[in-house]
Amino acid sequence: MKNRLLGGTALVAAGMLVAPGVQAEEPIKLGVGGFMEQYFGYASSDIDDRDHFDQKSDSEIIFSGSTTLDNGIQFGVNVQLEGNTSGDTIDESYAFIEGDFGRVLLGSENSAGYLMSVAAPNVGIGINTGDQIDWVPIDNEAGFFRGTLGSTFVENNAVNDVNRLTYFTPRFSGLQGGITYTPDAEEDDNTQPSENASFHDGIDFGLNFTESFGGFDVSTYGRYGIASNDAPGGDDPEVFSTGLSIGYAGFTVGGSYANQDDAGANEGQSFDVGASYGTGPWAVSVTYFEGEAEGDTTASGDEEISTVEVAASYALGPGIKVIGSVGYNEFDDDNDGSDASNEGYWVVSGIQLSF
């Protein structure tokens, strides 16, 4: 079924591409965009009795461009260069094809379910796959980033930014669907998939709805993903998540939930809930996040994190925001012999720039 569905999509796309007399008016020209976040603040945590001021950064340079054929089909590219990293220099890198038929993505990118996600509002440093552990650190065995310990914006078994094929339908009356096929868990690697891989042939389905009704802005989504696990004794990992956001007269309330099954240390669940209010250049929010994961089951029990953040932002101009954030973070490790549990707070201000 997987192969017939994906093969049909590929044949439709190929038929449109080989139509005679189709030309682009001009070649693809790359533009430059991205974001930069610079923070300064004070944090206190139990690990090593850390009480300190610190400065932290996050940034990406995004190269993107597109061109449109005479028949209206658009081709484009997107390459994202990390500005603060000691590991993965290039984040996402993909090509896309878009037209009345929808949108196709090929390359290193998040899954359809992730890209269609909706969660609680937040105008601060962010605590849903956010920056709280930069200020109050955790010593964990499970995956924090893209896993249920740290987020509801999850990827199945925390397999993130790998090479995939994704298709999004056009949006009809606010409703849009998406499907992603992930051959294996390798990123930036053109080697053949392993026969005994613990993650391969992943399929991810997403459904997103966004519309306005009588002054109310409503966004919601649901997604389901499953992959094959051929490692000895392995189970096929599954992921499910959903979220809802409702806005009215400057107020927004929302929340989300994610569940990961049969994924070893990454198995668990998470949720967030929050509210915000914006008027003119000002916005304020309060958000709560809670996540848990199995952790390294040979060495520890469940790991849990609870975070609350109160934040404010002020827009100085297009793409320029000043933010303030006060938050509390608590991390628990059930391993009796572990001293990794930690709690603490942060008071942070900074600037968020987009370009």
C-alpha positions as CSV (number, residue, x, y, z in Angstrom):
1,M,0.0,0.0,0.0
2,K,2.8,2.4,0.9
3,N,4.6,1.8,-2.5
4,R,1.4,2.2,-4.5
5,L,0.4,5.4,-2.8
6,L,3.8,7.0,-3.1
7,G,4.3,5.7,-6.7
8,G,1.1,7.2,-7.8
9,T,2.0,10.6,-6.4
10,A,5.4,10.4,-8.2
11,L,3.8,9.5,-11.6
12,V,1.4,12.4,-11.4
13,A,4.2,14.8,-10.7
14,A,6.4,13.3,-13.4
15,G,3.5,13.7,-16.0
16,M,3.3,17.4,-15.2
17,L,7.0,17.9,-15.5
18,V,7.4,16.4,-18.9
19,A,4.6,18.3,-20.6
20,P,5.8,19.8,-23.9
21,G,6.6,23.5,-24.2
22,V,6.9,24.2,-20.5
23,Q,9.6,26.7,-19.7
24,A,10.6,28.9,-16.7
25,E,10.6,32.6,-17.4
26,E,13.9,33.0,-15.4
27,P,16.3,30.7,-13.4
28,I,16.1,30.3,-9.7
29,K,17.6,33.2,-7.8
30,L,18.5,32.7,-4.1
31,G,17.5,35.2,-1.5
32,V,18.8,35.4,2.1
33,G,16.6,35.3,5.2
34,G,16.7,33.8,8.7
35,F,16.6,34.8,12.3
36,M,18.9,35.7,15.2
37,E,18.1,35.5,19.0
38,Q,20.5,37.0,21.6
39,Y,19.7,36.7,25.3
40,F,21.2,37.8,28.6
41,G,19.9,36.7,31.9
42,Y,20.3,35.2,35.4
43,A,19.6,31.5,36.3
44,S,19.7,29.5,39.5
45,S,19.7,25.7,39.6
46,D,20.4,22.8,42.0
47,I,23.1,21.1,39.9
48,D,26.4,22.2,41.3
49,D,24.6,25.0,43.0
50,R,24.8,27.1,39.8
51,D,23.8,30.7,40.3
52,H,25.1,32.8,37.4
53,F,24.6,35.4,34.7
54,D,25.0,34.2,31.1
55,Q,24.6,35.2,27.5
56,K,23.1,32.8,25.0
57,S,22.5,32.8,21.2
58,D,20.6,31.0,18.5
59,S,20.6,31.9,14.8
60,E,20.1,30.5,11.3
61,I,20.8,31.9,7.8
62,I,18.2,30.6,5.3
63,F,19.0,30.6,1.6
64,S,15.8,30.2,-0.5
65,G,14.6,30.9,-4.0
66,S,12.1,29.7,-6.6
67,T,10.9,30.1,-10.2
68,T,7.6,29.5,-11.9
69,L,7.0,27.7,-15.2
70,D,4.6,28.9,-17.9
71,N,2.0,26.4,-16.7
72,G,2.1,27.9,-13.2
73,I,4.1,25.1,-11.4
74,Q,6.7,26.5,-9.0
75,F,10.1,25.0,-8.3
76,G,12.2,26.1,-5.3
77,V,15.0,25.4,-2.9
78,N,15.6,26.0,0.8
79,V,19.0,25.5,2.6
80,Q,19.3,26.5,6.3
81,L,22.8,27.2,7.7
82,E,23.1,27.0,11.5
83,G,24.7,30.1,13.0
84,N,25.4,28.6,16.5
85,T,26.4,25.0,16.4
86,S,29.2,22.5,17.2
87,G,27.5,19.6,15.3
88,D,25.0,19.8,12.4
89,T,26.1,22.8,10.3
90,I,23.2,22.5,7.8
91,D,19.8,22.2,9.4
92,E,17.2,21.5,6.7
93,S,18.0,21.3,3.0
94,Y,15.3,20.5,0.5
95,A,13.6,21.2,-2.9
96,F,9.9,21.8,-3.4
97,I,7.4,21.7,-6.3
98,E,4.1,23.6,-5.9
99,G,1.0,24.2,-7.9
100,D,-2.8,23.7,-8.0
101,F,-2.1,20.0,-7.2
102,G,-0.5,20.9,-3.8
103,R,3.1,21.0,-2.6
104,V,5.8,18.3,-2.8
105,L,9.0,18.4,-0.7
106,L,12.1,16.4,-1.4
107,G,15.1,16.4,0.9
108,S,16.1,16.9,4.6
109,E,13.1,18.4,6.3
110,N,10.6,17.7,9.1
111,S,7.6,15.4,8.5
112,A,4.2,16.5,7.5
113,G,2.8,15.9,11.0
114,Y,5.4,18.1,12.6
115,L,5.1,20.9,10.0
116,M,1.3,21.0,10.6
117,S,1.5,21.1,14.4
118,V,-0.4,23.6,16.6
119,A,0.5,24.2,20.3
120,A,0.0,26.7,23.1
121,P,1.0,30.3,22.5
122,N,4.3,31.7,23.8
123,V,6.1,35.0,23.3
124,G,9.2,34.3,25.4
125,I,12.3,32.1,25.0
126,G,9.9,29.1,24.4
127,I,9.5,26.0,26.6
128,N,8.0,23.5,24.0
129,T,11.2,22.2,22.4
130,G,12.5,25.4,23.9
131,D,15.5,27.0,25.5
132,Q,14.7,26.4,29.2
133,I,17.4,23.7,29.6
134,D,20.0,26.2,28.4
135,W,19.3,28.0,31.6
136,V,18.3,25.2,34.0
137,P,20.1,22.1,32.5
138,I,19.1,18.5,32.6
139,D,21.1,15.3,32.5
140,N,18.9,12.9,30.5
141,E,19.2,9.6,28.6
142,A,16.1,10.2,26.4
143,G,15.9,12.6,23.5
144,F,14.8,16.0,24.6
145,F,14.7,17.6,21.1
146,R,11.8,16.4,19.0
147,G,10.9,13.8,21.7
148,T,8.1,13.8,24.3
149,L,10.5,14.6,27.1
150,G,11.0,18.1,25.6
151,S,8.2,18.8,23.2
152,T,4.8,18.1,21.6
153,F,6.4,19.1,18.3
154,V,7.6,15.5,18.0
155,E,9.1,13.2,15.3
156,N,8.6,9.5,15.5
157,N,11.4,8.0,17.6
158,A,12.9,11.6,17.5
159,V,14.0,11.0,13.9
160,N,14.5,14.6,12.8
161,D,15.5,16.4,9.6
162,V,16.3,13.2,7.7
163,N,15.8,12.8,3.9
164,R,12.0,12.4,3.1
165,L,9.3,12.7,0.5
166,T,6.4,14.8,1.6
167,Y,3.1,15.8,-0.1
168,F,0.6,18.4,1.1
169,T,-2.8,18.8,-0.5
170,P,-4.2,22.2,-1.4
171,R,-6.1,23.8,1.4
172,F,-9.9,23.4,1.0
173,S,-12.2,25.5,3.2
174,G,-9.4,25.7,5.8
175,L,-8.6,21.9,5.7
176,Q,-5.3,20.5,4.5
177,G,-3.8,17.1,4.6
178,G,-0.2,15.8,4.4
179,I,1.7,12.6,4.1
180,T,5.5,11.9,4.5
181,Y,7.5,8.8,3.6
182,T,10.9,8.4,5.4
183,P,13.1,5.6,4.0
184,D,15.5,5.5,7.1
185,A,16.8,7.5,10.0
186,E,20.0,8.8,8.3
187,E,20.5,12.5,7.8
188,D,23.0,13.9,5.2
189,D,23.8,10.3,4.2
190,N,23.3,8.7,0.8
191,T,24.2,5.2,1.9
192,Q,21.7,2.3,1.5
193,P,19.3,1.6,4.4
194,S,20.4,-1.2,6.8
195,E,18.4,-4.5,6.7
196,N,18.3,-4.6,10.5
197,A,17.6,-0.9,11.0
198,S,15.5,0.1,14.1
199,F,13.7,2.7,12.0
200,H,12.9,2.5,8.3
201,D,9.9,2.9,5.9
202,G,8.2,5.5,8.1
203,I,4.8,6.9,7.1
204,D,3.4,10.1,8.8
205,F,-0.1,11.4,8.2
206,G,-1.2,14.9,9.2
207,L,-4.5,16.9,9.0
208,N,-4.6,20.6,9.7
209,F,-7.6,23.0,9.9
210,T,-7.3,26.8,10.2
211,E,-10.2,29.3,9.7
212,S,-11.9,32.4,11.1
213,F,-15.5,32.4,12.3
214,G,-17.2,35.6,13.5
215,G,-14.1,37.1,14.9
216,F,-12.7,33.8,16.2
217,D,-9.5,32.4,14.8
218,V,-9.4,28.6,15.1
219,S,-6.4,26.3,14.3
220,T,-6.3,22.6,15.1
221,Y,-4.5,19.5,13.8
222,G,-4.0,15.7,14.3
223,R,-1.3,13.4,13.2
224,Y,-0.2,9.8,13.3
225,G,3.1,8.2,12.3
226,I,4.5,4.6,12.2
227,A,7.7,3.1,11.1
228,S,9.2,-0.4,10.8
229,N,11.7,-1.8,13.2
230,D,13.7,-4.9,12.1
231,A,16.2,-4.8,14.9
232,P,16.2,-8.0,17.1
233,G,13.4,-7.8,19.6
234,G,12.3,-4.4,18.3
235,D,8.7,-3.1,18.1
236,D,7.4,-0.7,15.4
237,P,7.5,2.9,16.8
238,E,4.3,4.9,16.7
239,V,3.6,8.5,17.4
240,F,0.4,10.5,17.8
241,S,-0.2,14.2,18.5
242,T,-2.9,16.8,18.4
243,G,-3.4,20.5,19.2
244,L,-5.9,23.4,19.3
245,S,-5.6,27.2,19.3
246,I,-8.4,29.7,19.5
247,G,-8.0,33.4,19.2
248,Y,-10.4,36.3,19.8
249,A,-10.0,40.1,20.2
250,G,-6.2,39.8,20.9
251,F,-6.6,36.8,23.3
252,T,-5.3,33.4,22.3
253,V,-5.7,30.1,24.3
254,G,-4.3,26.8,23.2
255,G,-2.7,23.5,24.0
256,S,-1.3,20.3,22.5
257,Y,-0.7,16.6,23.4
258,A,1.8,14.0,22.0
259,N,2.3,10.3,22.7
260,Q,5.2,8.1,21.6
261,D,4.9,4.2,21.8
262,D,7.5,1.4,21.2
263,A,10.5,3.7,20.9
264,G,12.7,2.6,23.8
265,A,14.2,5.5,25.7
266,N,12.0,8.0,23.7
267,E,8.7,6.4,24.7
268,G,6.4,8.7,26.6
269,Q,3.9,11.5,26.5
270,S,3.8,15.3,26.8
271,F,1.4,18.3,26.8
272,D,1.3,22.0,26.9
273,V,-1.3,24.7,27.7
274,G,-1.2,28.4,27.6
275,A,-2.7,31.8,26.9
276,S,-1.6,35.1,25.5
277,Y,-2.8,38.6,24.8
278,G,-1.5,41.0,22.2
279,T,-2.4,44.7,21.5
280,G,-0.4,46.9,19.2
281,P,3.3,46.1,19.6
282,W,2.8,44.5,23.0
283,A,2.2,40.8,23.8
284,V,2.2,38.8,27.0
285,S,1.8,35.0,27.6
286,V,1.8,32.3,30.3
287,T,2.6,28.8,29.3
288,Y,3.0,25.4,31.0
289,F,4.7,22.3,29.6
290,E,5.0,18.8,31.0
291,G,6.9,15.9,29.3
292,E,8.0,12.4,30.2
293,A,10.1,9.6,28.6
294,E,11.2,6.1,29.6
295,G,14.9,7.2,29.5
296,D,17.6,4.6,29.3
297,T,15.6,1.7,30.8
298,T,18.8,-0.3,31.5
299,A,20.0,2.5,33.8
300,S,17.1,4.6,35.0
301,G,13.4,4.9,35.2
302,D,11.0,7.5,33.8
303,E,12.3,11.0,33.3
304,E,9.9,13.9,33.7
305,I,10.2,17.7,33.2
306,S,7.7,20.4,34.2
307,T,8.2,24.0,33.1
308,V,6.2,27.2,33.5
309,E,7.0,30.5,31.8
310,V,5.6,34.0,32.0
311,A,6.8,36.3,29.2
312,A,6.3,39.6,27.4
313,S,7.4,41.0,24.1
314,Y,7.5,44.4,22.4
315,A,7.8,44.9,18.6
316,L,10.2,47.8,17.9
317,G,9.7,47.4,14.2
318,P,9.3,44.8,11.4
319,G,11.3,41.7,12.4
320,I,12.6,43.3,15.7
321,K,11.3,42.2,19.1
322,V,12.5,42.7,22.6
323,I,11.4,40.0,25.0
324,G,11.4,39.3,28.7
325,S,11.0,35.8,30.3
326,V,10.6,34.5,33.9
327,G,10.4,30.7,34.3
328,Y,10.7,27.7,36.5
329,N,12.0,24.3,35.5
330,E,11.9,21.0,37.4
331,F,13.5,17.7,36.1
332,D,13.1,14.4,37.9
333,D,14.9,11.1,37.2
334,D,13.3,8.0,38.8
335,N,16.6,6.2,39.0
336,D,17.3,5.7,42.8
337,G,21.0,6.1,42.3
338,S,20.8,9.2,40.1
339,D,21.8,12.7,41.2
340,A,20.6,14.1,37.9
341,S,17.3,15.6,39.2
342,N,17.4,19.4,39.0
343,E,15.2,22.4,39.5
344,G,15.7,26.1,39.1
345,Y,14.5,29.4,37.6
346,W,15.6,32.0,35.1
347,V,15.1,35.7,34.5
348,V,16.0,36.5,30.9
349,S,15.7,39.4,28.4
350,G,16.9,39.6,24.9
351,I,16.2,40.5,21.2
352,Q,14.6,38.3,18.5
353,L,15.4,39.4,15.0
354,S,14.0,37.9,11.8
355,F,15.1,38.9,8.3
